[in-house]
């Protein structure tokens, strides 16, 4: 469902972002390609709506997405929420620009994960748990298996679709998990979720945010998952492959004399 344009929210966000960036309104108007005083005029003219070019240029100048500029109440966010918003915005933008090397983990692979003889999983988000789960009978069944203990559904979690991970600094890994309740009824609107977690070596796993709670970050979680999922459908040319192709494009197909540069 398309959200109704809220000019006051957009203008409040512009004012907040200008103050946060220490930027003058005249600079923003120049960046947006409008005449001085334009923002003041549209704020006073009740029926005036800015054009899409203005909105796109403002979002670019203030380094936020159009969705955030138009739909997120930045003034109501906590410092931690604003911090995570900046993180998610950069992840989304860098993914669009093909700067990030995401990896895909399929639902089939994650749901069939096993442990070693000591019941230890080599995946940071998976663990061997014993818990009670709804079954076909009148009483819950005790089950033991490898699961992702999610923030949304605790142990009663299944992997619903492709999940993605991204290696960051010092071996830390960011995970986007596409999950569902392990047992749910048809048409249950609360049976699915997407969650973002971070694994830090020596520290463990840390929950960041999810899309199924009332939070200004919820839409950004969905947006990031969609962006990564779409980008993963297209080929990426990595270092060694790019080197070989670049050499061929220069009519160089002979072997290197020295150590191969990758």
N, C-alpha and C positions, 0 to 999 in steps of 0.2 A: 504494500500500500504506500503510495507516494505521500510524503509529509507536506502539509500546507506551508507555503513560504511565510516565515516570520521575520519581518524586516527589523523589528525591535531587537530580536535575539541576535541577528546578524550585526547590527550596529553596536550592541553591547559587547559582542565578541571582538569587534574591530577595536573598540575603545580599550578593552582589556589587553589585547595583543599588542597594541601600540605602546601602552604603558609598560608592559612586560619587556618589550624589545627596546624601550627608550627611543622610540621613533616618532617623528613629527607627522601630524596628519597631512601636511603639505607634501611631505616625501612620499607618503602612500598614494596620494592623489596623482602625483607625477608618475609613480610606478604603474598605476592603474590606467594611465592615459586619459584622465579626465581633468577638467578645469579646476582651478583653486576654488574651494568652497562647495564643491559638488556634494560631498558627504553631508555637510551641514544642510544643504538644500533638500536632499532627499529625506533627511530625518524630520524636516518640518512639513513636507508635503505628503500628507497621509496616503494618497492613492498612487504615489510614484514608486515604481519598482525598478531597481537597477537592472541593467542588462547582464546577460551571461558573461560577456567579455569582461565587464567590470568585476564580477564575482570571481572569475577565474584568475584575473590579474591580482586582485587583493589577496586571495588565498596563496598564490605563488609568492607574493611580496612578503607576506607574514609567515610563510613557511608552515602552512597547515593545509589539510585537505579541504575540499569544498564541503564535504559532509560535516566536518568538524565546525567549519565557519558558520554553516547554516543551521545545524541541528543540535550541537552540543552546548549546554549552558556552562561555559568556561568559568564564569564567576561563581558558580555553585560548587565547583570541584574542590576536593581537598588537595593539599600539596602532593600527596602520594599519587592521587588520580591524575593530576596534571603531569607529574613525572612519567607515569606509565603511558599517558596519552602521547607525549613527545616520543617515547620509545616506539610505540606502535605505529605512529605516523612515519617515523624514519624507516622502520622495517618495511612498511607498505611501499613507500617511495623507492627505496633501494631495490626492492623486489621488482617493481615495475621497470626500473632502469637496468635490470639484469646485473646488479652488483653482488648479489648474494647467491651462495651455492647451497640451496635447500636440498634435502634428501627426503625421499618418500618411504614410509613404512606402511605396508598394506594391512588392512583389517584382518585378512586371512592369516597373515604371518604373525601378527601380534596376538590374535585370539588362540593360536596354536602354540604359543611360546611355552617352553618347558624350563625346568630348573635342573641344577646339577644334583648330585647325590646328597648334598647338604641343604637341599631346598632353597638354593640361592639362584636368583635370576641375574644374568649379566646385563639386563636392560634396567636403567636407573629408575624407571617408573613402574616396573612390574615387580610383584612379590607374590609369594605363595601364602594364601590365606584360607582359613577355615571359618565359615559363617553359615547362617541360615538363609535359605532362599525359597521363595514361593514356588510350589510345585503343583502337580495335578490333584493331589489329595487335599484333605482339609487342613493339614498342618504343614508348616515350612519344612523343607528338607535341609539337613546338614550337608554342606558340600565343601570340598577342599580343592582348590585349583589356583593357577597363576592368574592374577587379575591386576588391572590398573585401579588402584584405590583413588577414585576421583573425588573432587570436592562436591560434585553434584549428586552422586549416587553411592558414594562410599565403596564398599567391596562389590556391591551389586551392579557392576559396570561391565559392559561389553564394548569392544571397539566397533563402531558402526561403519566407518569409511576410512579412506586414506588419511594417514596422519603424517606430519612433516616435522623434520628437525633441522636445526641450523647450528653448526659449530661456531662458537664465539671465542672470546679471549680466554687463554689459559685452560683450554679443554672444556670450558663450560658449554652446555648444549641447551638450546631453546627448543621446546616441543609444542606443537599445536596438535591437540588430541581431539578427534572426531568420535564422539561416544554416544552410547544409549544406555538405558536401563537394561540389565541382563534379562529381565522378564517384564514385559509391558503389554498393555491392552491396545488393540487397534484404535487409532485416532486419539491416543493419549498425547496432548500437546506438550506435555512436560517430560516426555520420554527421551528427548535428545538434547545434546549440548556440545559445545566446543569449548575447550579449556586450554589455557596457555600456562606452561610450567617451565621452570629453569632448573637444570641440574648443574651444580657447581662441585667439582672434585674436592673432597675433604670436608664439604659442608652438607651435601645431600640435595634433595629436591625442594623446590620452593614454588608454591602456587602463586600465579600473578593475577589472572583475571579469567572471566568466562562470559559467555554470551547469553546465559539464561538467568540473569539476575537484573534487578533494576539498578542500572549503573550507566553513566555516560560512556563507559568503555565497551559496553556490550556490542554496539553496532560496529565498533572498530575491530573487535575480535572476528566478527563475521566477514568484514571487509578484507582483513588480512588473510583469512583462510581462503576466501574466493580468489584473491590476487595470486597467492602462492599456488593454489590448485590449477588455475588457468596457466600460469607460467610453466608449471611442470609438464604441461601437454606439449610444449615446444622444445626443440633441441637446443642444448647449450654447448658452445664450443669452449672447452677448457684448455689449459696451458699446453700440454704436449700435443693435443690434436690441432690446436691453433698454430703451433710451431711448424708442424708437418704441412698443413695446408698453406700457410704463408710461404714456406719454402717452395712448394710446388707452383704457387702463383708467380714466383720469381724465376720459374724454369729451373729450379734447383732440386734435383731428385737424387743427387749423389750422397753417399754416407758422409757424416762429419768425421774429420780426422781426429778431433779431440773428444773429450767427454761430452755426451749428449746433454744439452742444457736443460734438463728437467729430471 
